[in-house]
Amino acid sequence: MSFINTIPESEAAGDVKAIYDSEKAAKGYLPNYAKLFCHRPKVMVAWRNLIRSIIENMDTRRYELVTLSAAGKLHSSYCMLAHGSVLKDKFYSSEELSEIVVNTDSPLLTPIEKAIMRFAEKIVIDATSVTQNDIDALRNLGLKDDEIFEIVTVTTARCFFSKTLDALGAEPDNLYLNLDEKLRNNLTVGRSISVQFLIKHFE
């Protein structure tokens, strides 16, 4: 569900059908967020290309943790649930990830991970508050300038995507209801998970 009308999957054609089919092939279902881009499918393609170009040399866990921190400060349930699910499936148990979400100083995180997550939060809150000292602190932990660039652009790109979804009312897909309840609640920091399918199912 969203605030704007979208093209149903059964009526999609051309570029719209292409992005619908691509998302469905990748995820096994058509996510709510993809439907928003039916109005400008080229923007969806551009987004994919942008984020891939940023993270092509980036460690997956680092990318997901930075994204999680940014999404949290953006109050984006959709992105928190999506990227939290990746972290749970690939790197942490539900209990461990719940701890990280509520405590970015968790011993489950390395010093570099703690630093880059705090840095991402700072960028979202107020990018003009970032100083040379912040950059130097990351360098002192061993990060190179290209890695710092990746962290910044992952964070700022998330601002675009999360705010687009929330401004248009995209609800997180109801498959996230399958997450452990405590983790699900910790990741749901903004809009509630969609229950549209469930309502239809029980009518």
Backbone torsions as a table, in degrees:
resi	resn	phi	psi	omega
1	MET	NA	146.2	177.5
2	SER	-151.3	174.1	-179.6
3	PHE	-77.8	-19.1	-179.5
4	ILE	-113.0	156.9	177.8
5	ASN	-73.2	143.9	178.0
6	THR	-129.2	161.3	-178.9
7	ILE	-80.2	123.0	177.3
8	PRO	-60.8	150.7	-178.9
9	GLU	-56.7	-36.6	-178.2
10	SER	-68.4	-17.0	-178.2
11	GLU	-109.0	0.5	-176.6
12	ALA	-69.9	142.1	178.5
13	ALA	-147.2	161.9	175.4
14	GLY	59.3	-132.0	-177.4
15	ASP	-64.4	-32.5	179.2
16	VAL	-66.2	-45.9	178.3
17	LYS	-61.6	-35.7	-179.5
18	ALA	-63.1	-44.3	-179.5
19	ILE	-73.6	-34.6	176.4
20	TYR	-62.3	-47.6	-178.3
21	ASP	-64.0	-39.2	-179.3
22	SER	-65.1	-44.8	179.4
23	GLU	-65.8	-40.5	-179.3
24	LYS	-66.5	-38.6	179.1
25	ALA	-66.0	-36.3	-177.6
26	ALA	-76.0	-35.0	-172.2
27	LYS	-112.7	-13.9	-178.9
28	GLY	87.3	-1.4	177.1
29	TYR	-158.4	168.2	179.1
30	LEU	-94.7	109.7	-178.0
31	PRO	-67.8	151.5	178.8
32	ASN	-58.8	-38.2	-176.2
33	TYR	-63.2	-34.7	-176.7
34	ALA	-64.2	-31.4	-177.6
35	LYS	-65.0	-30.3	179.5
36	LEU	-59.6	-33.7	-173.6
37	PHE	-82.0	6.0	176.8
38	CYS	-61.8	-24.0	-179.4
39	HIS	-77.5	-27.2	178.4
40	ARG	-145.7	73.7	-176.7
41	PRO	-58.8	-27.0	179.0
42	LYS	-65.0	-27.8	177.6
43	VAL	-68.0	-38.4	177.2
44	MET	-62.9	-43.0	178.6
45	VAL	-63.7	-42.6	179.5
46	ALA	-63.9	-39.3	177.7
47	TRP	-61.4	-47.6	179.8
48	ARG	-58.0	-45.9	-178.9
49	ASN	-64.8	-38.9	179.8
50	LEU	-62.8	-53.0	-175.1
51	ILE	-67.1	-34.8	177.5
52	ARG	-65.9	-39.2	-179.1
53	SER	-68.0	-30.6	179.4
54	ILE	-72.8	-42.3	-168.8
55	ILE	-101.6	5.6	-174.5
56	GLU	-60.1	-26.0	178.2
57	ASN	-112.9	12.8	-173.5
58	MET	-98.9	140.1	175.3
59	ASP	-59.9	133.5	-175.0
60	THR	-61.0	-46.3	-179.0
61	ARG	-62.4	-40.6	178.7
62	ARG	-62.1	-44.7	178.7
63	TYR	-58.4	-46.5	-176.3
64	GLU	-67.8	-38.1	179.6
65	LEU	-68.7	-41.2	176.9
66	VAL	-63.2	-43.5	179.8
67	THR	-63.8	-40.9	178.6
68	LEU	-60.3	-44.4	179.7
69	SER	-64.2	-44.4	179.1
70	ALA	-62.8	-46.2	-178.6
71	ALA	-62.8	-35.8	178.5
72	GLY	-61.8	-46.1	179.7
73	LYS	-71.4	-21.8	176.3
74	LEU	-85.1	-3.7	-177.3
75	HIS	58.2	38.0	-177.9
76	SER	-98.0	98.0	177.2
77	SER	-60.2	-43.0	-176.1
78	TYR	-55.7	-51.9	-177.0
79	CYS	-72.9	-33.5	175.6
80	MET	-62.8	-46.2	-178.5
81	LEU	-67.1	-41.8	-178.5
82	ALA	-65.7	-49.6	-176.3
83	HIS	-81.1	-27.2	171.8
84	GLY	-63.8	-37.0	178.4
85	SER	-64.2	-38.1	177.4
86	VAL	-64.7	-45.0	179.0
87	LEU	-61.9	-39.6	179.4
88	LYS	-67.0	-41.9	-176.9
89	ASP	-70.9	-31.7	-172.1
90	LYS	-106.7	-25.8	-168.8
91	PHE	-132.7	-28.8	-172.5
92	TYR	-136.0	159.9	168.3
93	SER	-79.6	168.1	177.2
94	SER	-59.1	-40.9	-178.7
95	GLU	-66.2	-42.8	179.2
96	GLU	-64.2	-43.6	-178.3
97	LEU	-67.9	-37.4	176.0
98	SER	-57.8	-41.5	179.0
99	GLU	-63.3	-43.1	-179.3
100	ILE	-64.4	-39.8	-178.2
101	VAL	-62.4	-39.3	-177.3
102	VAL	-92.2	-11.5	-178.0
103	ASN	-145.0	94.5	-179.1
104	THR	-74.3	0.5	173.4
105	ASP	-101.8	18.7	-177.2
106	SER	-60.6	141.6	175.9
107	PRO	-65.7	-9.5	175.9
108	LEU	-72.0	-14.9	-179.2
109	LEU	-103.1	145.6	175.3
110	THR	-76.6	162.5	177.0
111	PRO	-55.4	-39.3	178.4
112	ILE	-65.7	-42.5	-179.6
113	GLU	-63.5	-41.7	176.9
114	LYS	-60.4	-43.7	-177.0
115	ALA	-66.1	-43.7	-177.0
116	ILE	-72.7	-29.0	176.7
117	MET	-69.9	-41.5	176.1
118	ARG	-65.3	-38.1	178.8
119	PHE	-63.2	-44.1	178.4
120	ALA	-60.9	-41.8	178.2
121	GLU	-61.5	-41.2	-179.3
122	LYS	-63.8	-40.3	178.6
123	ILE	-61.6	-45.4	-179.2
124	VAL	-64.4	-43.9	-177.4
125	ILE	-65.3	-46.8	-179.1
126	ASP	-167.4	98.4	-177.2
127	ALA	-64.6	-24.7	179.5
128	THR	-73.4	-10.8	178.1
129	SER	-82.7	-11.0	178.3
130	VAL	-69.4	133.5	-179.4
131	THR	-124.0	173.3	175.7
132	GLN	-58.2	-32.6	179.5
133	ASN	-61.8	-36.8	178.4
134	ASP	-63.7	-43.0	-179.8
135	ILE	-67.1	-43.4	-179.7
136	ASP	-63.8	-34.4	178.6
137	ALA	-64.5	-38.2	177.2
138	LEU	-69.0	-40.3	176.9
139	ARG	-61.7	-39.3	-179.4
140	ASN	-65.4	-22.2	176.2
141	LEU	-84.6	-4.3	177.2
142	GLY	106.4	2.7	179.8
143	LEU	-78.4	138.7	176.5
144	LYS	-89.4	164.5	-176.2
145	ASP	-62.1	-35.3	178.9
146	ASP	-67.7	-32.0	176.8
147	GLU	-70.2	-38.1	176.8
148	ILE	-64.8	-40.7	176.9
149	PHE	-59.3	-43.1	179.1
150	GLU	-60.8	-44.3	-179.4
151	ILE	-62.1	-43.8	179.3
152	VAL	-63.3	-47.9	-175.2
153	THR	-73.4	-30.6	172.0
154	VAL	-61.0	-42.5	-178.8
155	THR	-67.4	-47.4	-177.2
156	THR	-71.0	-32.7	175.2
157	ALA	-65.0	-37.8	178.0
158	ARG	-63.1	-34.1	176.6
159	CYS	-58.2	-44.7	178.3
160	PHE	-60.7	-51.4	-171.5
161	PHE	-70.5	-47.7	-178.4
162	SER	-62.0	-45.1	-178.4
163	LYS	-67.8	-32.7	175.8
164	THR	-62.8	-48.1	-178.7
165	LEU	-63.1	-46.0	-176.7
166	ASP	-71.7	-35.6	179.5
167	ALA	-67.2	-24.6	179.3
168	LEU	-102.5	5.4	171.5
169	GLY	77.2	25.5	179.1
170	ALA	-69.6	126.8	178.3
171	GLU	-92.8	139.1	176.2
172	PRO	-56.0	141.5	-176.5
173	ASP	-62.0	145.3	-172.5
174	ASN	-71.2	-8.7	175.7
175	LEU	-64.1	-20.5	178.8
176	TYR	-70.6	-11.2	173.6
177	LEU	-65.0	-16.7	-179.7
178	ASN	-79.4	-10.3	178.4
179	LEU	-68.3	154.6	172.9
180	ASP	-50.0	135.8	-171.6
181	GLU	-56.8	-45.0	-179.0
182	LYS	-63.3	-45.1	179.3
183	LEU	-64.9	-44.6	179.9
184	ARG	-57.8	-44.5	179.8
185	ASN	-65.5	-37.9	179.3
186	ASN	-68.6	-30.0	-179.4
187	LEU	-86.4	-17.4	-179.0
188	THR	-88.5	89.3	-172.3
189	VAL	-105.8	-0.9	-178.4
190	GLY	-145.1	-114.4	-179.2
191	ARG	-65.1	146.2	179.9
192	SER	-75.6	156.9	177.6
193	ILE	-65.7	141.9	179.8
194	SER	-62.9	137.7	173.6
195	VAL	-120.7	13.5	-176.4
196	GLN	-57.2	-45.5	-179.2
197	PHE	-64.7	-40.8	-178.0
198	LEU	-64.8	-39.8	179.1
199	ILE	-62.7	-45.9	-179.8
200	LYS	-63.3	-36.8	-176.6
201	HIS	-63.7	-35.6	-174.3
202	PHE	-95.9	-3.4	177.9
203	GLU	-72.2	NA	NA
